[in-house]
Amino acid sequence: MTRRARVIRAERAQAASPLLSPGVGEAVRRRIEQGEMRSRVEAVALVEKARGEAAGLLAQARAEAKALATEAAQLATAEAHAQAIAEWIAVRSAEQALLEKEHERIVEVGVALAERLLGAALDLAPARIAQLALSALQEARGARRAIIGANPRDAAPLREHLSIVGLDLATV
């Protein structure tokens, strides 16, 4: 069967109704629907696969970022420790240099303080003069000769106490 078409004027075409319904037939429509369904299923599968890959990449990126952050924190901590140690060494070096510079003066002040403390102690207990002298003589036991220098005001109590021990009073 051959289909025919007819030509009509525009005025009459307005009121005319088509002989066949426009669009595709039922068989074609089913094929299109099946193709669309397959395409949609493939598209959904492709989207899910892409989401899975994206989630994997995101997890990997987060793990790498966490590792980098941990490493950066460790490096910062090590750098802070190194800086603190360097500062401590600098302070200790400055203190040591100051001690070396002031060593003579510190010894002089220490000797002067010891002399004053000893003088104050001897003023309070003159008998301690002999004990100190005997202690010094015992430390110098192996020496052939020992001289004890004393303040003239301490010499009299020292002679008195050393004569009891049996030492030569002429050397005092």
C-alpha positions in Angstrom: 0.0 0.0 0.0 1.2 3.4 -1.0 0.4 6.3 1.2 -0.7 9.4 -0.4 -0.7 12.9 0.7 -2.9 15.6 -0.3 -2.2 19.3 -0.6 -4.7 21.7 0.9 -4.8 25.4 1.3 -3.7 27.0 4.5 -7.2 28.2 5.4 -8.5 24.7 5.1 -5.5 23.2 6.9 -6.6 24.8 10.1 -9.7 22.8 10.4 -8.2 19.6 8.9 -7.3 16.6 11.1 -4.3 14.4 10.3 -4.9 11.0 8.9 -2.2 9.4 11.1 -1.2 10.4 14.6 2.0 12.2 14.7 5.0 10.5 16.4 6.4 7.1 16.3 4.6 3.8 16.4 4.3 1.4 19.3 7.2 -0.9 18.3 9.5 2.0 17.8 8.4 3.5 21.1 9.2 0.2 22.9 12.7 0.1 21.3 13.3 3.7 22.4 12.1 3.0 25.9 14.4 -0.1 26.1 17.3 1.9 24.8 16.5 4.7 27.2 16.3 2.3 30.1 19.6 0.7 29.2 21.2 4.1 28.9 19.7 5.2 32.3 20.9 2.0 34.0 24.4 2.5 32.4 24.3 6.2 33.5 23.4 5.2 37.1 26.1 2.6 37.2 28.6 5.1 35.7 27.6 7.7 38.3 27.9 5.2 41.2 31.3 4.1 39.9 32.4 7.8 39.7 31.1 8.4 43.2 33.0 5.4 44.5 36.2 6.5 42.9 35.6 10.0 44.2 35.1 8.7 47.7 38.3 6.6 47.4 40.3 9.6 46.2 38.8 11.8 48.9 39.7 9.2 51.6 43.2 8.9 50.2 43.6 12.7 50.1 42.4 13.0 53.7 44.9 10.3 54.8 47.7 12.0 53.0 46.7 15.4 54.5 46.6 13.9 57.9 50.1 12.3 57.4 51.5 15.6 56.2 49.9 17.5 59.1 51.4 15.0 61.6 54.8 15.3 59.9 54.6 19.1 59.9 53.7 19.1 63.6 56.6 16.8 64.4 59.0 19.0 62.5 57.7 22.1 64.2 58.1 20.4 67.6 61.6 19.3 66.8 62.4 22.8 65.6 61.0 24.4 68.8 63.1 22.0 70.9 66.2 22.8 68.9 65.5 26.5 69.3 65.0 26.1 73.1 68.2 24.1 73.4 70.1 26.7 71.4 68.8 29.4 73.7 69.6 27.4 76.8 73.2 26.8 75.5 73.6 30.5 74.8 72.4 31.5 78.3 74.7 28.9 79.9 77.7 30.1 77.7 77.0 33.7 78.8 76.8 32.6 82.4 80.0 30.7 82.1 81.8 33.6 80.4 80.6 35.9 83.2 81.8 33.5 85.9 85.2 33.2 84.2 85.4 37.0 83.9 84.4 37.5 87.6 86.2 34.5 89.0 89.0 36.5 90.7 86.5 38.9 92.2 84.2 36.2 93.4 87.2 34.4 95.1 88.2 37.7 96.8 84.7 38.3 98.0 84.5 34.8 99.3 87.8 35.0 101.2 86.8 38.4 102.7 83.4 36.9 103.8 85.1 33.9 105.3 87.6 36.0 107.2 84.7 38.1 108.6 82.7 35.1 109.6 85.7 33.5 111.2 86.5 36.7 113.1 82.9 36.9 114.3 83.0 33.3 115.4 86.3 33.7 117.2 85.0 36.8 119.0 82.1 34.7 120.3 84.2 31.7 121.3 88.0 32.4 121.7 88.6 28.7 122.5 87.8 27.8 118.9 91.1 29.4 117.8 93.1 26.5 119.2 90.7 24.0 117.7 91.1 25.6 114.2 94.9 25.7 114.6 95.1 22.0 115.7 92.9 21.1 112.8 95.2 22.9 110.4 98.3 21.3 111.9 96.7 17.8 111.6 96.1 18.4 107.9 99.8 19.3 107.5 101.1 16.3 109.5 103.7 15.3 107.1 105.3 18.7 106.9 108.6 19.3 108.7 107.6 22.8 109.5 104.3 24.6 109.8 103.6 28.2 110.5 100.3 29.5 111.8 99.7 33.2 111.2 97.2 34.8 113.6 95.9 38.2 114.4 97.9 39.7 117.3 94.7 39.9 119.5 94.2 36.1 118.9 97.8 35.2 119.5 97.5 35.2 123.4 94.5 32.8 123.5 96.2 30.6 120.9 99.4 30.4 122.9 97.5 29.5 126.0 95.6 26.6 124.3 98.5 25.3 122.3 100.7 25.0 125.4 98.2 22.6 126.8 98.7 20.4 123.7 102.5 20.6 124.1 103.5 22.7 121.1 106.4 25.0 121.0 105.1 28.4 122.2 108.0 30.4 120.7 106.7 29.7 117.2 103.4 31.2 117.9 
